[in-house]
């Protein structure tokens, strides 16, 4: 390439060692290690043409020329200075045509709009990356320009294929735009109406958010580290009955209803604290269940057995469990006094009377004690299968009428009838025990009303819920969804072309595919390798130009896609693990 007079007020590359030219190269090249020493020096000389003071004057002028587009875009008031830089007449009052500058290849993919210098004139922190090498080295700008020409020549075919790939992306974008409107409208209601209610009136917010509590999740436990469950389920298992927040009850409990006006609310018992009072067990939705007074109970049966014992005796025996020991000590003491006390102090008959009284009291205590213990065994806690095994055994036990005088005797074994009776009693007690266990209703826990309302409030945030809804309704290809990340915006489509792009390059010129191919002798073999930078520059040019074409055709894209990804033909390539998976 002759690079001595590039034009556009850009200084050429006139280094004497280069002879006014640069070697363009092609898609294939001879490996560097296969060259002789003289050829290696030749290659290094041309590869390092810009290794003097960086940047080269050619690169400085070219970057300034490329940056004019950005300066026109951000500094319209300074256009006169720009005109002066490029030699335009600043005194010309006529409208000037827009300035067309050299393209900045890869600008959208690298998100870079300038080269070498920032807008304020300062040097860029990283001015030797791939974007600078691609755009400021003629050896790579030319392949990029060749890719631009390929797209321009075949733009109709490529766009037709692109529109076929986009599928329902336009319909998806329509739904996304509608969802964006719904999100903004919902946010106004959410932020201006619901948020103040949550902060000032928890019970009102609880009623308002009742319809969505089945979709809001909250962590159980005082430390917030418990199981994750819905707010609806948490309320269902708490003291607050679900019927209290049903639509019918919400209408009944509204502040202006007749019922709420007639209830005796005051400063201490406010209308707005009803749910909290139920939650703290201060108020019950229904009276606690009690046994009717006229219904016979097991306790009544037990008390019938104590009717023959004076109440004072029952209370005394139950209150002093060591009373028997005291009576035995009293009997022994009275016996000793009666035997050894002198008769001239108190009459012997008096001591005898005290002895007889203590013996009678001990006998009566034993009888009443056994009778009370027997009645205690009738309680429900003793109705267990294990208690049946503790019952005494009787060798002559038989079932008799209530008025029978038969008195079974205790022994070491049970009669056949006693065994059957105990087996039936054991089964009956087992049914009673299981019924008691299944019928027990443990006290329902108190809930953190503030936490439940806050969890529901966070869960219905339209900034989260509406994007999730759209995500479930609109299918986007994974390659597009990955690039959208967390942004709830319209989908940008990236068409892909898996066709080998070496063919259009070869059609332009065989020299671009393999330079000096005509010098290779017939029936000869030569070792070659890919010129990776040449191919990459060519592919960047393809994608850069097609991004511009997509924008011109109003294709839904942000111009950052890699549309052409394949240079070589890999249709005959098989992966190491066998045939590729079918998609």
TORNU-637910 format. One line per 5 residues: number of its first residue (from 1); their letters; for each residue x, y, z of C-alpha. Coordinates in steps of 0.25 Angstrom, whole numbers, plus 5000, padded with zeros to 4 digits. Layout:
NUM = a = X/Y/Z; ...
***
This chain:
1 = xxxxx = 5000/5000/5000; 5005/5014/4997; 5003/5022/5009; 5011/5035/5006; 4999/5044/5002
6 = xxxxx = 4986/5039/5009; 4979/5052/5007; 4969/5060/5016; 4980/5068/5022; 4986/5055/5028
11 = xxxxx = 5001/5054/5028; 5006/5042/5021; 5016/5031/5025; 5029/5035/5019; 5039/5028/5027
16 = xxxxx = 5051/5025/5018; 5053/5011/5023; 5039/5007/5018; 5040/5013/5004; 5027/5019/5005
21 = xxxxx = 5019/5006/5006; 5013/4997/5016; 5011/4982/5014; 4996/4979/5014; 4996/4964/5016
26 = xxxxx = 4984/4954/5014; 4976/4944/5022; 4988/4934/5021; 5002/4936/5023; 5016/4929/5024
31 = xxxxx = 5019/4925/5038; 5030/4935/5044; 5039/4924/5049; 5039/4918/5035; 5045/4930/5029
36 = xxxxx = 5060/4933/5027; 5068/4943/5035; 5067/4954/5024; 5052/4952/5022; 5050/4952/5037
41 = xxxxx = 5056/4966/5037; 5048/4971/5026; 5035/4966/5033; 5039/4973/5046; 5042/4986/5039
46 = xxxxx = 5029/4987/5034; 5021/4982/5046; 5028/4992/5055; 5026/5004/5046; 5019/5012/5057
51 = xxxxx = 5029/5008/5068; 5036/5021/5069; 5030/5032/5077; 5016/5028/5079; 5007/5033/5073
56 = xxxxx = 5012/5034/5059; 5009/5048/5052; 5000/5040/5042; 4992/5034/5054; 4991/5047/5061
61 = xxxxx = 4985/5054/5048; 4976/5042/5045; 4971/5041/5060; 4968/5056/5059; 4960/5054/5046
66 = xxxxx = 4952/5042/5052; 4949/5050/5065; 4943/5062/5057; 4930/5054/5056; 4929/5054/5072
71 = xxxxx = 4933/5068/5073; 4922/5072/5063; 4912/5064/5072; 4916/5070/5085; 4921/5084/5082
76 = xxxxx = 4912/5090/5072; 4916/5104/5076; 4930/5101/5074; 4928/5097/5059; 4935/5110/5054
81 = xxxxx = 4948/5105/5061; 4947/5091/5055; 4944/5097/5041; 4957/5105/5043; 4965/5092/5046
86 = xxxxx = 4961/5086/5033; 4962/5098/5024; 4948/5102/5022; 4944/5117/5021; 4938/5122/5034
91 = xxxxx = 4933/5135/5028; 4924/5127/5018; 4910/5130/5024; 4903/5119/5015; 4899/5106/5021
96 = xxxxx = 4911/5096/5021; 4909/5082/5018; 4910/5072/5029; 4925/5067/5030; 4927/5053/5026
101 = xxxxx = 4939/5047/5033; 4946/5033/5033; 4938/5023/5041; 4943/5018/5055; 4942/5003/5054
106 = xxxxx = 4937/4996/5066; 4931/5008/5072; 4918/5002/5077; 4925/4989/5081; 4935/4996/5090
111 = xxxxx = 4926/5008/5094; 4937/5017/5089; 4935/5030/5081; 4949/5036/5081; 4963/5032/5079
116 = xxxxx = 4976/5036/5086; 4970/5049/5092; 4958/5052/5101; 4948/5063/5098; 4955/5072/5107
121 = xxxxx = 4968/5070/5099; 4975/5061/5110; 4982/5048/5106; 4974/5035/5107; 4978/5026/5119
126 = xxxxx = 4978/5014/5109; 4982/5019/5095; 4989/5006/5090; 4977/4996/5091; 4971/4988/5080
131 = xxxxx = 4962/4999/5076; 4973/5009/5073; 4982/4998/5066; 4970/4995/5057; 4967/5009/5053
136 = xxxxx = 4980/5016/5053; 4988/5005/5046; 4986/5005/5030; 4989/4990/5030; 4976/4987/5038
141 = xxxxx = 4967/4999/5034; 4968/4993/5019; 4962/4979/5023; 4951/4986/5031; 4948/4994/5019
146 = xxxxx = 4947/4982/5011; 4937/4976/5021; 4929/4989/5019; 4929/4987/5004; 4924/4973/5005
151 = xxxxx = 4912/4977/5014; 4909/4989/5004; 4909/4979/4992; 4900/4969/4999; 4892/4977/5008
156 = xxxxx = 4878/4973/5003; 4881/4958/5004; 4887/4960/5018; 4875/4969/5023; 4865/4959/5017
161 = xxxxx = 4871/4948/5026; 4872/4957/5038; 4857/4960/5037; 4854/4945/5036; 4862/4943/5049
166 = xxxxx = 4855/4954/5057; 4842/4946/5058; 4833/4952/5068; 4842/4962/5074; 4833/4974/5069
171 = xxxxx = 4821/4968/5076; 4830/4965/5088; 4834/4980/5088; 4820/4984/5087; 4816/4976/5100
176 = xxxxx = 4829/4982/5107; 4825/4996/5104; 4811/4993/5109; 4817/4987/5122; 4826/4999/5123
181 = xxxxx = 4813/5008/5123; 4807/4999/5134; 4819/4999/5142; 4820/5014/5143; 4805/5016/5145
186 = xxxxx = 4805/5005/5156; 4818/5012/5163; 4810/5025/5165; 4799/5017/5172; 4809/5009/5180
191 = xxxxx = 4818/5020/5184; 4808/5031/5187; 4796/5024/5193; 4801/5010/5198; 4814/5014/5204
196 = xxxxx = 4809/5025/5213; 4798/5015/5218; 4808/5004/5221; 4816/5015/5229; 4804/5020/5237
201 = xxxxx = 4793/5010/5238; 4798/4995/5238; 4784/4989/5239; 4778/4997/5227; 4790/4993/5219
206 = xxxxx = 4788/4979/5224; 4774/4979/5218; 4778/4986/5205; 4789/4975/5202; 4780/4963/5206
211 = xxxxx = 4777/4959/5192; 4792/4957/5189; 4797/4951/5202; 4797/4937/5195; 4808/4942/5186
216 = xxxxx = 4817/4949/5196; 4828/4941/5203; 4833/4943/5217; 4843/4936/5226; 4838/4930/5239
221 = xxxxx = 4845/4931/5252; 4849/4942/5261; 4862/4943/5255; 4857/4943/5241; 4865/4931/5238
226 = xxxxx = 4853/4921/5237; 4846/4914/5226; 4841/4923/5214; 4826/4922/5213; 4815/4931/5208
231 = xxxxx = 4809/4942/5216; 4795/4936/5214; 4800/4923/5220; 4806/4930/5232; 4793/4937/5235
236 = xxxxx = 4785/4924/5234; 4794/4918/5245; 4793/4930/5254; 4783/4935/5263; 4777/4944/5253
241 = xxxxx = 4766/4937/5246; 4766/4937/5230; 4751/4941/5230; 4755/4954/5237; 4761/4959/5225
246 = xxxxx = 4751/4953/5215; 4744/4963/5205; 4731/4961/5213; 4738/4965/5226; 4746/4976/5220
251 = xxxxx = 4733/4982/5216; 4727/4980/5230; 4739/4986/5237; 4741/4998/5229; 4741/5011/5237
256 = xxxxx = 4728/5016/5232; 4720/5003/5234; 4708/5002/5244; 4715/4992/5252; 4728/4999/5254
261 = xxxxx = 4720/5012/5258; 4712/5004/5268; 4724/4997/5275; 4729/5003/5288; 4742/5009/5283
266 = xxxxx = 4750/5019/5291; 4763/5025/5292; 4769/5013/5298; 4762/5003/5289; 4763/5009/5275
271 = xxxxx = 4756/5004/5263; 4770/5003/5256; 4776/4993/5266; 4766/4982/5265; 4775/4972/5257
276 = xxxxx = 4786/4975/5267; 4778/4973/5279; 4773/4959/5273; 4788/4956/5270; 4792/4959/5285
281 = xxxxx = 4780/4950/5290; 4773/4963/5296; 4761/4961/5287; 4755/4947/5282; 4747/4946/5269
286 = xxxxx = 4739/4936/5276; 4737/4932/5291; 4746/4921/5296; 4740/4907/5296; 4735/4902/5309
291 = xxxxx = 4728/4889/5314; 4713/4892/5316; 4709/4892/5331; 4698/4882/5329; 4707/4872/5322
296 = xxxxx = 4712/4861/5331; 4727/4859/5331; 4737/4849/5336; 4741/4860/5347; 4726/4859/5352
301 = xxxxx = 4727/4844/5353; 4740/4845/5360; 4734/4855/5370; 4723/4845/5373; 4733/4836/5379
306 = xxxxx = 4737/4847/5389; 4723/4850/5394; 4724/4840/5405; 4737/4847/5410; 4735/4861/5418
311 = xxxxx = 4741/4872/5410; 4750/4877/5421; 4756/4863/5421; 4758/4863/5406; 4765/4876/5406
316 = xxxxx = 4773/4872/5418; 4778/4859/5412; 4781/4866/5398; 4788/4878/5405; 4797/4870/5415
321 = xxxxx = 4803/4857/5408; 4811/4854/5420; 4799/4854/5430; 4799/4838/5431; 4813/4839/5436
326 = xxxxx = 4809/4849/5447; 4797/4840/5451; 4806/4828/5452; 4816/4836/5461; 4804/4841/5469
331 = xxxxx = 4799/4827/5472; 4812/4822/5476; 4814/4834/5485; 4800/4832/5492; 4803/4818/5494
336 = xxxxx = 4816/4821/5501; 4809/4832/5509; 4798/4823/5513; 4808/4812/5518; 4818/4820/5525
341 = xxxxx = 4812/4834/5529; 4809/4835/5544; 4794/4835/5547; 4794/4846/5557; 4797/4856/5546
346 = xxxxx = 4785/4852/5537; 4775/4841/5538; 4780/4828/5531; 4766/4828/5524; 4769/4841/5517
351 = xxxxx = 4782/4835/5511; 4774/4823/5507; 4764/4832/5500; 4775/4840/5493; 4781/4827/5488
356 = xxxxx = 4768/4821/5483; 4765/4834/5476; 4779/4834/5469; 4777/4820/5465; 4763/4823/5459
361 = xxxxx = 4768/4835/5452; 4779/4826/5445; 4770/4816/5441; 4760/4826/5436; 4771/4833/5428
366 = xxxxx = 4775/4820/5422; 4761/4817/5417; 4759/4831/5412; 4773/4832/5405; 4770/4819/5397
371 = xxxxx = 4756/4824/5394; 4762/4837/5389; 4773/4830/5381; 4763/4821/5374; 4755/4833/5370
376 = xxxxx = 4767/4840/5365; 4770/4828/5355; 4757/4832/5348; 4763/4844/5342; 4765/4845/5327
381 = xxxxx = 4780/4845/5329; 4779/4831/5334; 4771/4826/5323; 4783/4820/5315; 4787/4806/5311
386 = xxxxx = 4799/4806/5320; 4790/4808/5332; 4782/4796/5329; 4795/4788/5331; 4797/4794/5345
391 = xxxxx = 4783/4789/5350; 4783/4778/5360; 4781/4764/5356; 4769/4755/5360; 4767/4740/5359
396 = xxxxx = 4752/4740/5361; 4748/4753/5354; 4735/4754/5347; 4725/4764/5342; 4713/4766/5352
401 = xxxxx = 4701/4775/5353; 4703/4788/5360; 4696/4783/5373; 4704/4770/5374; 4711/4767/5387
406 = xxxxx = 4722/4759/5380; 4736/4764/5384; 4747/4758/5375; 4760/4754/5381; 4774/4759/5377
411 = xxxxx = 4784/4749/5372; 4796/4746/5363; 4788/4743/5350; 4775/4748/5343; 4763/4740/5340
416 = xxxxx = 4759/4738/5326; 4748/4749/5328; 4758/4758/5334; 4767/4757/5322; 4756/4760/5312
421 = xxxxx = 4751/4771/5320; 4765/4778/5321; 4767/4775/5306; 4754/4783/5303; 4758/4794/5313
426 = xxxxx = 4772/4795/5307; 4766/4797/5293; 4756/4807/5298; 4766/4815/5305; 4775/4815/5293
431 = xxxxx = 4763/4821/5285; 4761/4831/5296; 4776/4835/5296; 4777/4836/5281; 4764/4844/5280
436 = xxxxx = 4770/4853/5291; 4783/4855/5284; 4776/4858/5270; 4766/4867/5277; 4777/4876/5284
441 = xxxxx = 4778/4890/5277; 4791/4896/5281; 4791/4911/5284; 4793/4918/5271; 4805/4927/5270
446 = xxxxx = 4806/4942/5270; 4811/4948/5257; 4819/4961/5254; 4809/4969/5247; 4819/4979/5243
451 = xxxxx = 4828/4969/5236; 4816/4962/5229; 4811/4976/5223; 4825/4980/5220; 4828/4967/5212
456 = xxxxx = 4815/4968/5204; 4818/4982/5201; 4832/4979/5196; 4827/4967/5188; 4817/4975/5180
461 = xxxxx = 4827/4986/5176; 4823/4988/5161; 4837/4991/5158; 4839/4976/5161; 4826/4969/5158
466 = xxxxx = 4823/4975/5144; 4836/4971/5138; 4835/4957/5144; 4821/4956/5138; 4826/4961/5124
471 = xxxxx = 4838/4951/5126; 4828/4939/5127; 4819/4944/5115; 4830/4948/5105; 4840/4938/5100
476 = xxxxx = 4854/4944/5097; 4865/4936/5091; 4876/4933/5102; 4886/4941/5094; 4877/4953/5094
481 = xxxxx = 4873/4951/5109; 4887/4950/5114; 4891/4964/5108; 4878/4970/5114; 4883/4967/5128
486 = xxxxx = 4874/4974/5139; 4869/4985/5130; 4854/4985/5127; 4855/4990/5113; 4851/4987/5099
491 = xxxxx = 4858/4974/5093; 4870/4977/5084; 4871/4967/5073; 4884/4962/5068; 4883/4954/5055
496 = xxxxx = 4894/4943/5053; 4900/4939/5040; 4908/4926/5041; 4912/4926/5026; 4927/4926/5024
501 = xxxxx = 4931/4940/5021; 4945/4936/5014; 4937/4934/5001; 4933/4949/4999; 4947/4953/5002
506 = xxxxx = 4953/4943/4992; 4943/4948/4982; 4949/4962/4983; 4963/4957/4980; 4971/4944/4982
511 = xxxxx = 4982/4953/4987; 4974/4957/4999; 4973/4942/5003; 4987/4938/5000; 4997/4949/4995
516 = xxxxx = 5006/4945/4984; 4998/4932/4982; 5002/4933/4967; 5017/4931/4971; 5014/4918/4977
521 = xxxxx = 5018/4907/4967; 5009/4896/4962; 5009/4883/4970; 5016/4889/4982; 5013/4889/4997
526 = xxxxx = 5015/4901/5006; 5013/4903/5021; 5003/4914/5024; 4996/4920/5036; 4985/4929/5038
531 = xxxxx = 4987/4944/5039; 4978/4946/5051; 4979/4961/5052; 4975/4963/5037; 4963/4953/5039
536 = xxxxx = 4959/4960/5052; 4960/4974/5045; 4951/4969/5033; 4941/4963/5043; 4940/4976/5050
541 = xxxxx = 4938/4983/5037; 4926/4974/5034; 4919/4975/5047; 4922/4991/5048; 4915/4993/5034
546 = xxxxx = 4904/4984/5036; 4901/4991/5050; 4899/5003/5042; 4890/4997/5032; 4882/4991/5043
551 = xxxxx = 4880/5005/5049; 4876/5010/5035; 4866/4999/5033; 4860/5002/5047; 4863/4988/5052
556 = xxxxx = 4862/4987/5067; 4876/4986/5071; 4886/4995/5079; 4897/4992/5068; 4906/4984/5078
561 = xxxxx = 4903/4970/5072; 4913/4961/5066; 4905/4957/5054; 4917/4951/5045; 4924/4941/5054
566 = xxxxx = 4930/4931/5045; 4941/4933/5035; 4945/4919/5031; 4936/4908/5027; 4934/4899/5038
571 = xxxxx = 4922/4890/5033; 4931/4878/5032; 4937/4880/5046; 4933/4870/5056; 4935/4873/5071
576 = xxxxx = 4944/4864/5080; 4931/4857/5086; 4925/4854/5073; 4913/4860/5066; 4908/4874/5071
581 = xxx = 4895/4874/5078; 4883/4878/5070; 4876/4890/5075
***
